[in-house]
Amino acid sequence: MIHSKDNSEHYTWGNHCDSWILKNTKSLSLKQEKMPAGTSEKLHFHKVAEQFFYILKGEAVFYINEEKLPVKQGESISIEPGSKHFISNESVKEIEFLVISNPPADQDRIEIKE
């Protein structure tokens, strides 16, 4: 089956952020996500899941183990299990990206209280 945002399961998270589940199996998840300007997710880590982010539109800022890393359209970044991280949109335009998790990270997310 051909998948796109138009025919995939959709949910919202955070402050008006969107996620479309393009693939979800025991070993892999692939989501396309969109974040409005000025939004970010909460600091967290995954015990098992490795994540790979590819920026489709705009520029995201990743905070990984207290390091700030800007990632532009057409660039990617990997996050190893155990790394404390979050993605932020510090620009004035929305960003869109793919996030691939191996295995899926939904049940493997541990939020860190600040």
N, CA, C and O atoms as a MOPAC input file, in Angstrom:
PM7 MOZYME 1SCF
protein

 N      0.83300 1    -1.18300 1     0.00000 1
 C      0.00000 1     0.00000 1     0.00000 1
 C      0.88400 1     1.25500 1     0.00000 1
 O      1.91900 1     1.29000 1     0.66500 1
 N      0.48500 1     2.24500 1    -0.72100 1
 C      1.18400 1     3.52200 1    -0.76300 1
 C      0.68400 1     4.38000 1     0.40600 1
 O     -0.52100 1     4.54400 1     0.59900 1
 N      1.62800 1     4.92300 1     1.18200 1
 C      1.26700 1     5.72100 1     2.35800 1
 C      1.62900 1     7.18400 1     2.15100 1
 O      2.62800 1     7.50900 1     1.51000 1
 N      0.80200 1     8.05700 1     2.70400 1
 C      1.05700 1     9.49600 1     2.71800 1
 C      0.33500 1    10.07500 1     3.92700 1
 O     -0.36500 1     9.35800 1     4.64300 1
 N      0.50600 1    11.37200 1     4.15100 1
 C     -0.22400 1    12.02600 1     5.23900 1
 C     -1.72600 1    11.90700 1     5.02300 1
 O     -2.48900 1    11.86100 1     5.98800 1
 N     -2.15800 1    11.85600 1     3.76100 1
 C     -3.58500 1    11.81900 1     3.44700 1
 C     -4.28000 1    10.52900 1     3.86700 1
 O     -5.47900 1    10.54500 1     4.14500 1
 N     -3.55000 1     9.40200 1     3.91900 1
 C     -4.20700 1     8.13100 1     4.22700 1
 C     -3.61500 1     7.41800 1     5.45000 1
 O     -3.84600 1     6.22500 1     5.64700 1
 N     -2.85600 1     8.14700 1     6.26400 1
 C     -2.22800 1     7.54100 1     7.44400 1
 C     -2.89200 1     8.02200 1     8.72400 1
 O     -3.50700 1     9.08800 1     8.76900 1
 N     -2.74900 1     7.20400 1     9.76500 1
 C     -3.26900 1     7.58300 1    11.07800 1
 C     -2.59500 1     8.87200 1    11.53700 1
 O     -1.38300 1     9.02800 1    11.38500 1
 N     -3.36900 1     9.78600 1    12.09200 1
 C     -2.87900 1    11.10300 1    12.51500 1
 C     -3.18100 1    11.31800 1    13.98900 1
 O     -4.22300 1    10.89400 1    14.49000 1
 N     -2.26100 1    11.98200 1    14.67700 1
 C     -2.54200 1    12.43200 1    16.03400 1
 C     -1.79200 1    13.73900 1    16.28300 1
 O     -0.85800 1    14.07600 1    15.55500 1
 N     -2.20600 1    14.46600 1    17.30800 1
 C     -1.52000 1    15.69800 1    17.68000 1
 C     -0.80700 1    15.48600 1    19.00900 1
 O     -1.20500 1    14.64600 1    19.81600 1
 N      0.23500 1    16.24800 1    19.22000 1
 C      0.98900 1    16.17800 1    20.46600 1
 C      1.51000 1    17.58000 1    20.79500 1
 O      1.56000 1    18.46000 1    19.93600 1
 N      1.89200 1    17.76100 1    22.05200 1
 C      2.45200 1    19.04700 1    22.45800 1
 C      1.50300 1    20.19300 1    22.16700 1
 O      0.29500 1    20.08600 1    22.38100 1
 N      2.05900 1    21.28800 1    21.67700 1
 C      1.29600 1    22.50200 1    21.41600 1
 C      0.98800 1    22.61400 1    19.91900 1
 O      1.67000 1    23.33800 1    19.19300 1
 N     -0.03900 1    21.89600 1    19.46600 1
 C     -0.51000 1    21.91900 1    18.07500 1
 C      0.48600 1    21.30400 1    17.08800 1
 O      0.55200 1    21.72200 1    15.93200 1
 N      1.26000 1    20.31500 1    17.54100 1
 C      2.15600 1    19.58200 1    16.65500 1
 C      1.40600 1    18.38400 1    16.08400 1
 O      0.54500 1    17.80900 1    16.74900 1
 N      1.73800 1    18.01100 1    14.84800 1
 C      1.04600 1    16.92500 1    14.15200 1
 C      1.99100 1    15.76700 1    13.88400 1
 O      3.19000 1    15.96000 1    13.68000 1
 N      1.43900 1    14.56300 1    13.88600 1
 C      2.19500 1    13.36300 1    13.54600 1
 C      1.32300 1    12.44300 1    12.70600 1
 O      0.15600 1    12.20700 1    13.02000 1
 N      1.91300 1    11.92800 1    11.63200 1
 C      1.26600 1    10.94700 1    10.76900 1
 C      2.09400 1     9.67600 1    10.82200 1
 O      3.29700 1     9.71000 1    10.56200 1
 N      1.46100 1     8.54600 1    11.15800 1
 C      2.16400 1     7.26900 1    11.26700 1
 C      2.17400 1     6.61400 1     9.89100 1
 O      1.15300 1     6.11300 1     9.42200 1
 N      3.34200 1     6.62400 1     9.25000 1
 C      3.47400 1     6.05400 1     7.90600 1
 C      3.76800 1     4.56400 1     7.95100 1
 O      3.40200 1     3.82900 1     7.03400 1
 N      4.43500 1     4.10800 1     9.02600 1
 C      4.72000 1     2.68200 1     9.20900 1
 C      4.90700 1     2.42500 1    10.69000 1
 O      5.52000 1     3.22700 1    11.39400 1
 N      4.37500 1     1.29800 1    11.16600 1
 C      4.53800 1     0.94200 1    12.56800 1
 C      4.50900 1    -0.57400 1    12.69700 1
 O      3.45600 1    -1.19800 1    12.57000 1
 N      5.67800 1    -1.16200 1    12.95000 1
 C      5.79100 1    -2.60300 1    13.16300 1
 C      6.49700 1    -2.84200 1    14.49300 1
 O      6.83500 1    -1.88400 1    15.18900 1
 N      6.72500 1    -4.09400 1    14.85800 1
 C      7.43200 1    -4.41100 1    16.10300 1
 C      8.84500 1    -3.86100 1    16.11100 1
 O      9.37900 1    -3.53500 1    17.17100 1
 N      9.45900 1    -3.75400 1    14.93300 1
 C     10.86900 1    -3.36600 1    14.88700 1
 C     11.12900 1    -1.95800 1    14.36400 1
 O     12.25100 1    -1.46400 1    14.47100 1
 N     10.10700 1    -1.29600 1    13.79600 1
 C     10.36400 1    -0.01400 1    13.14500 1
 C      9.12600 1     0.86400 1    13.13400 1
 O      8.01400 1     0.38700 1    12.90900 1
 N      9.32800 1     2.15900 1    13.38200 1
 C      8.24000 1     3.10400 1    13.14700 1
 C      8.77500 1     4.25800 1    12.30700 1
 O      9.92900 1     4.66600 1    12.43600 1
 N      7.91200 1     4.76800 1    11.45100 1
 C      8.23900 1     5.90800 1    10.59700 1
 C      7.08000 1     6.87800 1    10.68700 1
 O      5.93700 1     6.53900 1    10.38100 1
 N      7.39900 1     8.10800 1    11.11800 1
 C      6.37500 1     9.13800 1    11.25800 1
 C      6.81300 1    10.39300 1    10.52300 1
 O      8.00000 1    10.71200 1    10.46600 1
 N      5.84500 1    11.09700 1     9.96400 1
 C      6.07700 1    12.42600 1     9.41600 1
 C      5.43900 1    13.38700 1    10.40100 1
 O      4.27100 1    13.23700 1    10.75900 1
 N      6.21000 1    14.37500 1    10.83700 1
 C      5.70700 1    15.27700 1    11.85900 1
 C      5.89000 1    16.72900 1    11.44500 1
 O      6.74500 1    17.06600 1    10.62700 1
 N      5.05000 1    17.58200 1    12.04300 1
 C      5.05600 1    19.01200 1    11.75500 1
 C      4.96700 1    19.76000 1    13.08200 1
 O      4.15300 1    19.42700 1    13.94300 1
 N      5.81900 1    20.77900 1    13.23200 1
 C      5.82400 1    21.59200 1    14.44700 1
 C      5.68500 1    23.06600 1    14.07200 1
 O      6.46800 1    23.57300 1    13.26900 1
 N      4.69100 1    23.76600 1    14.64700 1
 C      4.57300 1    25.20300 1    14.40400 1
 C      5.76800 1    25.96300 1    14.99200 1
 O      6.51000 1    25.43600 1    15.82100 1
 N      5.93300 1    27.18700 1    14.55500 1
 C      6.98600 1    28.06100 1    15.08100 1
 C      6.86800 1    28.17400 1    16.60000 1
 O      5.76900 1    28.25600 1    17.14800 1
 N      8.00500 1    28.17500 1    17.25600 1
 C      8.03400 1    28.40500 1    18.70300 1
 C      7.61400 1    27.23600 1    19.56100 1
 O      7.34700 1    27.43100 1    20.74700 1
 N      7.54100 1    26.02200 1    19.02100 1
 C      7.12700 1    24.86100 1    19.81500 1
 C      8.32500 1    23.95200 1    20.08100 1
 O      9.34100 1    24.02000 1    19.39100 1
 N      8.18200 1    23.09900 1    21.10100 1
 C      9.21200 1    22.10200 1    21.38600 1
 C      8.58000 1    20.95100 1    22.15800 1
 O      7.49600 1    21.07700 1    22.72700 1
 N      9.28300 1    19.83700 1    22.16200 1
 C      8.80200 1    18.72400 1    22.96400 1
 C      9.52400 1    18.73100 1    24.30600 1
 O     10.42300 1    19.54600 1    24.51800 1
 N      9.14400 1    17.83500 1    25.21200 1
 C      9.73500 1    17.76900 1    26.53700 1
 C     11.00900 1    16.93200 1    26.50400 1
 O     11.14800 1    16.00200 1    25.70900 1
 N     11.92900 1    17.29000 1    27.38800 1
 C     13.17200 1    16.53900 1    27.53200 1
 C     12.85000 1    15.09500 1    27.92800 1
 O     12.06700 1    14.85600 1    28.84700 1
 N     13.46200 1    14.14000 1    27.22700 1
 C     13.19700 1    12.73200 1    27.48900 1
 C     14.35700 1    11.88100 1    26.96600 1
 O     15.31500 1    12.39400 1    26.38900 1
 N     14.24400 1    10.57300 1    27.18200 1
 C     15.18600 1     9.63600 1    26.58600 1
 C     14.46400 1     8.31700 1    26.33600 1
 O     13.35200 1     8.09600 1    26.81600 1
 N     15.11100 1     7.46100 1    25.58600 1
 C     14.59500 1     6.12600 1    25.29100 1
 C     15.62700 1     5.10900 1    25.76400 1
 O     16.81800 1     5.25400 1    25.48500 1
 N     15.17500 1     4.08600 1    26.47500 1
 C     16.10100 1     3.05300 1    26.96000 1
 C     16.64400 1     2.20400 1    25.82500 1
 O     17.82200 1     1.84500 1    25.82400 1
 N     15.78900 1     1.88000 1    24.85300 1
 C     16.15300 1     0.92300 1    23.81100 1
 C     16.17300 1     1.53800 1    22.41300 1
 O     17.04200 1     1.21300 1    21.60500 1
 N     15.23400 1     2.41200 1    22.13000 1
 C     15.04400 1     2.90600 1    20.76000 1
 C     16.15900 1     3.85700 1    20.31400 1
 O     16.57600 1     4.75100 1    21.05000 1
 N     16.62000 1     3.63100 1    19.09600 1
 C     17.48400 1     4.57800 1    18.40400 1
 C     16.58200 1     5.37000 1    17.46300 1
 O     15.68600 1     4.80400 1    16.83800 1
 N     16.81600 1     6.68000 1    17.36000 1
 C     15.98600 1     7.49800 1    16.49300 1
 C     16.82700 1     8.22100 1    15.45400 1
 O     17.97700 1     8.59100 1    15.69100 1
 N     16.20700 1     8.40900 1    14.28700 1
 C     16.83400 1     9.11200 1    13.16700 1
 C     15.83600 1    10.14900 1    12.67800 1
 O     14.70000 1     9.81000 1    12.34600 1
 N     16.25000 1    11.40500 1    12.63200 1
 C     15.40100 1    12.50300 1    12.18000 1
 C     15.95000 1    13.06000 1    10.87200 1
 O     17.15400 1    13.28200 1    10.74200 1
 N     15.06000 1    13.28600 1     9.89800 1
 C     15.42600 1    13.89900 1     8.62100 1
 C     14.52300 1    15.11500 1     8.42300 1
 O     13.29900 1    14.98600 1     8.41800 1
 N     15.12000 1    16.28900 1     8.26100 1
 C     14.35300 1    17.52600 1     8.15900 1
 C     13.90000 1    17.74400 1     6.71300 1
 O     14.72200 1    17.88800 1     5.80800 1
 N     12.59000 1    17.76600 1     6.51500 1
 C     11.99200 1    17.97000 1     5.19400 1
 C     11.83300 1    19.45300 1     4.86900 1
 O     11.98200 1    19.86300 1     3.71800 1
 N     11.52600 1    20.26000 1     5.89900 1
 C     11.23100 1    21.67600 1     5.68600 1
 C     11.63900 1    22.46000 1     6.92000 1
 O     11.30200 1    22.08300 1     8.04200 1
 N     12.36500 1    23.55400 1     6.71300 1
 C     12.73200 1    24.43800 1     7.81400 1
 C     14.02100 1    24.03000 1     8.49500 1
 O     14.83700 1    23.29600 1     7.93700 1
 N     14.18800 1    24.52100 1     9.71300 1
 C     15.36800 1    24.21100 1    10.52400 1
 C     14.94700 1    23.88100 1    11.94400 1
 O     14.30900 1    24.69000 1    12.61800 1
 N     15.30600 1    22.69400 1    12.39100 1
 C     15.01400 1    22.25000 1    13.75000 1
 C     16.24500 1    22.46900 1    14.61800 1
 O     17.36600 1    22.55500 1    14.11500 1
 N     16.02700 1    22.55700 1    15.91300 1
 C     17.12600 1    22.59300 1    16.86400 1
 C     16.95100 1    21.39100 1    17.78700 1
 O     15.89700 1    21.20200 1    18.39500 1
 N     18.00300 1    20.58700 1    17.87700 1
 C     17.99400 1    19.42800 1    18.76000 1
 C     18.87800 1    19.72100 1    19.96300 1
 O     19.98300 1    20.24800 1    19.83000 1
 N     18.37600 1    19.37500 1    21.12400 1
 C     19.16600 1    19.43400 1    22.34200 1
 C     19.42200 1    17.98400 1    22.73000 1
 O     18.49700 1    17.25400 1    23.08300 1
 N     20.67900 1    17.57700 1    22.66200 1
 C     21.05700 1    16.19200 1    22.95200 1
 C     22.14600 1    16.22000 1    24.01500 1
 O     23.23700 1    16.74100 1    23.78500 1
 N     21.83800 1    15.64800 1    25.19100 1
 C     22.79200 1    15.64200 1    26.30700 1
 C     23.37500 1    17.03300 1    26.53400 1
 O     24.58700 1    17.20000 1    26.66900 1
 N     22.49300 1    18.02300 1    26.57400 1
 C     22.81300 1    19.42300 1    26.85600 1
 C     23.60800 1    20.12300 1    25.75100 1
 O     24.09300 1    21.23500 1    25.95700 1
 N     23.74700 1    19.48800 1    24.58400 1
 C     24.38500 1    20.12900 1    23.43600 1
 C     23.29600 1    20.61100 1    22.47600 1
 O     22.33600 1    19.88900 1    22.20900 1
 N     23.44700 1    21.83600 1    21.95800 1
 C     22.47200 1    22.43100 1    21.03900 1
 C     22.96800 1    22.23400 1    19.60800 1
 O     24.07000 1    22.65800 1    19.25800 1
 N     22.12800 1    21.57400 1    18.77400 1
 C     22.52400 1    21.24200 1    17.40700 1
 C     21.45300 1    21.67500 1    16.40700 1
 O     20.39800 1    21.04400 1    16.34300 1
 N     21.69200 1    22.73700 1    15.62000 1
 C     20.74900 1    23.11100 1    14.56500 1
 C     20.86100 1    22.13600 1    13.39500 1
 O     21.96200 1    21.77600 1    12.98000 1
 N     19.71100 1    21.71300 1    12.86900 1
 C     19.67700 1    20.77700 1    11.74400 1
 C     18.75200 1    21.37400 1    10.68500 1
 O     17.56500 1    21.59000 1    10.92700 1
 N     19.32200 1    21.63700 1     9.50100 1
 C     18.59000 1    22.32600 1     8.43300 1
 C     17.88300 1    21.35600 1     7.49000 1
 O     18.12000 1    20.14900 1     7.51000 1
 N     17.01500 1    21.92200 1     6.67100 1
 C     16.32500 1    21.16300 1     5.62900 1
 C     17.34500 1    20.37700 1     4.81400 1
 O     18.36800 1    20.91400 1     4.38900 1
 N     17.04700 1    19.08200 1     4.60000 1
 C     17.94200 1    18.22200 1     3.83800 1
 C     19.02400 1    17.57400 1     4.67900 1
 O     19.83400 1    16.80900 1     4.15400 1
 N     19.05700 1    17.86400 1     5.98200 1
 C     20.03900 1    17.26100 1     6.88600 1
 C     19.34400 1    16.29900 1     7.83500 1
 O     18.12100 1    16.30800 1     7.97500 1
 N     20.16000 1    15.46200 1     8.48900 1
 C     19.61400 1    14.46600 1     9.40400 1
 C     20.47700 1    14.36500 1    10.65200 1
 O     21.59900 1    14.86800 1    10.69800 1
 N     19.92100 1    13.70000 1    11.66400 1
 C     20.64600 1    13.47800 1    12.91000 1
 C     20.14500 1    12.17600 1    13.53200 1
 O     18.96100 1    11.85100 1    13.44900 1
 N     21.05900 1    11.43800 1    14.15500 1
 C     20.72100 1    10.19900 1    14.86000 1
 C     20.83600 1    10.42300 1    16.35500 1
 O     21.70500 1    11.16000 1    16.82100 1
 N     19.95700 1     9.78300 1    17.09500 1
 C     19.97400 1     9.87900 1    18.55500 1
 C     20.04700 1     8.46500 1    19.11700 1
 O     19.17100 1     7.63500 1    18.87500 1
 N     21.10700 1     8.21200 1    19.87200 1
 C     21.34500 1     6.88400 1    20.43400 1
 C     20.47800 1     6.64600 1    21.67000 1
 O     20.09500 1     7.59800 1    22.35100 1
 N     20.16600 1     5.38000 1    21.96300 1
 C     19.41700 1     5.07100 1    23.18600 1
 C     20.13600 1     5.64400 1    24.40900 1
 O     21.36500 1     5.64200 1    24.47700 1
 N     19.35400 1     6.13200 1    25.36900 1
 C     19.91000 1     6.68400 1    26.59400 1
 C     20.26200 1     8.15700 1    26.51600 1
 O     20.52700 1     8.77700 1    27.54500 1
 N     20.27200 1     8.73500 1    25.32100 1
 C     20.60800 1    10.15300 1    25.16600 1
 C     19.41300 1    11.01800 1    25.56700 1
 O     18.30700 1    10.83300 1    25.05800 1
 N     19.64000 1    11.95500 1    26.47500 1
 C     18.59400 1    12.90300 1    26.86300 1
 C     18.44800 1    13.91200 1    25.73400 1
 O     19.43100 1    14.51700 1    25.30500 1
 N     17.21700 1    14.09500 1    25.25100 1
 C     17.04500 1    14.94000 1    24.07200 1
 C     15.64100 1    15.51900 1    23.95400 1
 O     14.69400 1    15.06500 1    24.59700 1
 N     15.54700 1    16.54900 1    23.09900 1
 C     14.26300 1    17.04000 1    22.62100 1
 C     14.50000 1    17.86200 1    21.36300 1
 O     15.59300 1    18.38200 1    21.13800 1
 N     13.44800 1    17.97000 1    20.54200 1
 C     13.48300 1    18.77900 1    19.32800 1
 C     12.70600 1    20.06100 1    19.59800 1
 O     11.70600 1    20.06800 1    20.31500 1
 N     13.19900 1    21.15300 1    18.99700 1
 C     12.58100 1    22.45400 1    19.18800 1
 C     12.52400 1    23.19100 1    17.85200 1
 O     13.41700 1    23.05500 1    17.01600 1
 N     11.47100 1    23.96700 1    17.66500 1
 C     11.37700 1    24.83600 1    16.49900 1
 C     11.52100 1    26.26800 1    17.00300 1
 O     10.56100 1    26.86200 1    17.49400 1
 N     12.71600 1    26.81200 1    16.87700 1
 C     13.00300 1    28.14800 1    17.38000 1
 C     12.90000 1    29.19500 1    16.27200 1
 O     13.28900 1    30.34700 1    16.46300 1
 N     12.37700 1    28.79400 1    15.12000 1
 C     12.24200 1    29.70100 1    13.98000 1
 C     10.85200 1    30.33500 1    13.96700 1
 O     10.03000 1    30.07200 1    14.84500 1
 N     10.60300 1    31.16900 1    12.96500 1
 C      9.30200 1    31.82400 1    12.81900 1
 C      8.41300 1    31.08700 1    11.81900 1
 O      7.28900 1    31.51700 1    11.55900 1
 N      8.90700 1    29.97700 1    11.25200 1
 C      8.13600 1    29.16900 1    10.30200 1
 C      7.99800 1    27.74900 1    10.83300 1
 O      8.80200 1    27.30100 1    11.65100 1
 N      6.95600 1    27.03400 1    10.35300 1
 C      6.79700 1    25.65300 1    10.78900 1
 C      7.92500 1    24.79400 1    10.21000 1
 O      8.53000 1    25.13100 1     9.19200 1
 N      8.18500 1    23.68600 1    10.88400 1
 C      9.14200 1    22.71100 1    10.38300 1
 C      8.41700 1    21.39200 1    10.14800 1
 O      7.39100 1    21.11400 1    10.76800 1
 N      8.96300 1    20.58600 1     9.24700 1
 C      8.40100 1    19.27400 1     8.96000 1
 C      9.56100 1    18.30200 1     8.84200 1
 O     10.60700 1    18.63700 1     8.28500 1
 N      9.37600 1    17.09500 1     9.36800 1
 C     10.47400 1    16.14000 1     9.40600 1
 C      9.94900 1    14.70500 1     9.46700 1
 O      8.78300 1    14.46000 1     9.77900 1
 N     10.84000 1    13.77200 1     9.16100 1
 C     10.58400 1    12.35000 1     9.34600 1
 C     11.32400 1    11.91000 1    10.59900 1
 O     12.44600 1    12.35100 1    10.85300 1
 N     10.69700 1    11.04300 1    11.38000 1
 C     11.37900 1    10.42800 1    12.51900 1
 C     11.21000 1     8.91700 1    12.38900 1
 O     10.09800 1     8.39400 1    12.30700 1
 N     12.35000 1     8.24000 1    12.37400 1
 C     12.39000 1     6.78200 1    12.25400 1
 C     12.92500 1     6.23500 1    13.57100 1
 O     13.98800 1     6.65500 1    14.03000 1
 N     12.20900 1     5.31500 1    14.17400 1
 C     12.60900 1     4.74200 1    15.45700 1
 C     12.73800 1     3.23500 1    15.33400 1
 O     11.87500 1     2.56600 1    14.76600 1
 N     13.84100 1     2.70700 1    15.88000 1
 C     14.11100 1     1.27600 1    15.83600 1
 C     14.56900 1     0.81800 1    17.21600 1
 O     15.67300 1     1.16100 1    17.63800 1
 N     13.74300 1     0.04600 1    17.93000 1
 C     12.33700 1    -0.27600 1    17.67400 1
 C     11.46600 1     0.96100 1    17.92900 1
 O     11.98800 1     2.00000 1    18.33600 1
 N     10.15200 1     0.86900 1    17.69800 1
 C      9.27300 1     2.01600 1    17.94100 1
 C      9.47400 1     2.57800 1    19.35400 1
 O      9.65400 1     1.83300 1    20.31700 1
 N      9.44000 1     3.89400 1    19.45000 1
 C      9.77800 1     4.56700 1    20.70700 1
 C      8.56800 1     4.90500 1    21.57400 1
 O      8.74600 1     5.39800 1    22.68800 1
 N      7.36400 1     4.66300 1    21.11000 1
 C      6.16400 1     5.08700 1    21.83800 1
 C      6.09000 1     4.52400 1    23.26400 1
 O      5.71100 1     5.24400 1    24.18800 1
 N      6.44100 1     3.26500 1    23.44900 1
 C      6.36700 1     2.64000 1    24.76900 1
 C      7.71000 1     2.70100 1    25.48800 1
 O      7.86600 1     2.11400 1    26.55900 1
 N      8.67500 1     3.40300 1    24.91100 1
 C     10.04900 1     3.44200 1    25.42700 1
 C     10.47100 1     4.88600 1    25.71100 1
 O     11.65700 1     5.20600 1    25.63700 1
 N      9.53900 1     5.73600 1    26.02500 1
 C      9.83200 1     7.16800 1    26.24700 1
 C      9.76500 1     7.46000 1    27.73700 1
 O      8.75200 1     7.19100 1    28.38400 1
 N     10.84200 1     8.00700 1    28.27900 1
 C     10.90000 1     8.36800 1    29.68000 1
 C     11.14900 1     9.87000 1    29.76300 1
 O     12.23200 1    10.35200 1    29.43300 1
 N     10.12100 1    10.60700 1    30.21400 1
 C     10.25200 1    12.06400 1    30.32500 1
 C     11.05400 1    12.40700 1    31.56900 1
 O     10.96600 1    11.73600 1    32.59700 1
 N     11.83900 1    13.47200 1    31.44600 1
 C     12.69200 1    13.93100 1    32.52300 1
 C     12.07800 1    15.18200 1    33.12300 1
 O     11.83500 1    16.16300 1    32.42100 1
 N     11.83200 1    15.14400 1    34.41500 1
 C     11.25500 1    16.29600 1    35.11000 1
 C     12.34800 1    17.34800 1    35.28200 1
 O     13.46500 1    17.03600 1    35.69500 1
 N     12.01400 1    18.58600 1    34.96300 1
 C     13.00100 1    19.67100 1    35.09700 1
 C     12.77500 1    20.45800 1    36.34600 1
 O     13.51000 1    21.40700 1    36.61900 1

